[in-house]
Amino acid sequence: MARAPPRRAADATRGTSGARYSLFLSFDGGMQTLTDALAAALPPATARLNTTVEAINFDSHTRQWNLRLCAGDATSSDDETTARGGETITADALCLALPAYASARLLGGVDAELAAELAAIPYASTATVNLAFRRRDIPHPLDGFGFVVPYVERRNALACTFSSVKFAGRAPADHALLRAFVGGALQPEMYALDDERMIAAVQADLRALLGIERAPVFAHVERWPRSMAQYHLGHLARVARIRRRLQRFPTLQLAGNAYGGAGVPDCIRSGHAAAEMMK
């Protein structure tokens, strides 16, 4: 950012590819760049990939955690970081960076009350619909980074991001990439649509709101089931009760988007906090 040349105000609406707002940052290769870099920084054989934890129990005598791995997990002979299925891992401390309902399932035999509180955090499913268009087929100037649709309008999409305006390199200069968000807590019936009908519904919104009549060059649907924790009234009180129950297990911590923020910075902050608590 420091090396980037200053951008003139007139540049803000020219073309359709390139970051226009310093508030928004991403990686050229996508968000997996972040996790790949973190994995590469770990000591060899630290991360165990493609491995499911089937059950967790706490040994009150040794004060250690036992994690039983699923026996059905595949093992790759050329990947040293892949765990053998069926083994048990013993740990001095444990951090569950999972959806709350997944943590609830694993902790049911350890603390039923804690598990019940975690299971009570509701989740919504959402989908993203990415559509690529020839720039000449979009009459709208795309002079912003997208739009949010008020629920009262009863449209099909919750919001739409002008991805190739918001981030550099997302589309060639003569094309534009748009990403619509569908489903969520308020419109679960939209998430239930098959891909073809979901794409058609989003196209109807883009026709009405942006004047796009032509079909996209391509469209791709990505679904995220039970991915968005819902902070309903009483959420802070529930999180406080969860934290009190955790005090019974000083070597157990929780992290992720279910507790104090859904964004990537919030999740990173929760991971740091969990690590500090277990020092």
ZIZISUL-V100476 format. One record per backbone hydrogen bond with DSSP energy under -0.5 kcal/mol. NH is the residue of the N-H (numbers start at 1). CO is the residue of the C=O. If there is no record, write none. Layout:
NH_CO / NH_CO
//
This chain:
11_8 / 12_9 / 13_10 / 14_11 / 18_164 / 18_167 / 24_21 / 25_23 / 30_27 / 33_30 / 34_31 / 35_31 / 36_32 / 37_33 / 38_34 / 39_35 / 40_36 / 41_37 / 42_38 / 42_39 / 46_43 / 49_47 / 49_81 / 54_52 / 54_68 / 55_68 / 56_106 / 57_66 / 59_57 / 59_64 / 60_58 / 63_59 / 64_59 / 65_91 / 66_57 / 67_65 / 67_89 / 68_55 / 68_66 / 69_67 / 69_87 / 70_52 / 73_70 / 77_75 / 79_76 / 80_78 / 82_79 / 83_49 / 83_81 / 85_73 / 87_84 / 89_67 / 91_65 / 94_251 / 96_253 / 97_95 / 98_96 / 102_99 / 103_99 / 104_100 / 105_101 / 106_102 / 107_103 / 108_104 / 108_105 / 110_107 / 111_107 / 115_111 / 116_112 / 117_113 / 118_114 / 119_115 / 120_116 / 121_118 / 122_120 / 124_228 / 126_224 / 127_182 / 128_222 / 129_180 / 130_128 / 130_220 / 131_129 / 131_178 / 132_218 / 133_176 / 135_174 / 137_134 / 138_135 / 139_137 / 140_210 / 144_142 / 147_160 / 149_158 / 150_148 / 153_150 / 154_151 / 158_181 / 159_181 / 160_147 / 161_179 / 162_145 / 163_161 / 163_177 / 164_177 / 165_162 / 166_162 / 167_163 / 170_167 / 175_172 / 176_133 / 178_131 / 178_176 / 179_161 / 180_129 / 181_159 / 182_127 / 184_125 / 184_182 / 187_183 / 190_187 / 191_187 / 192_188 / 193_190 / 198_194 / 199_195 / 200_196 / 201_197 / 202_198 / 203_199 / 204_200 / 205_201 / 206_202 / 207_203 / 208_204 / 209_205 / 210_206 / 211_206 / 211_207 / 212_206 / 213_211 / 217_132 / 218_132 / 220_130 / 222_128 / 224_126 / 227_124 / 227_224 / 228_124 / 229_227 / 230_122 / 231_229 / 232_230 / 235_232 / 238_234 / 239_235 / 240_236 / 241_237 / 242_238 / 243_239 / 244_240 / 245_241 / 246_242 / 247_243 / 247_244 / 248_245 / 249_246 / 252_249 / 253_94 / 255_96 / 259_256 / 260_256 / 267_263 / 268_264 / 269_265 / 270_266 / 271_267 / 272_268 / 273_269 / 274_270 / 275_271 / 276_272 / 277_273 / 278_274 / 278_275 / 279_276
//
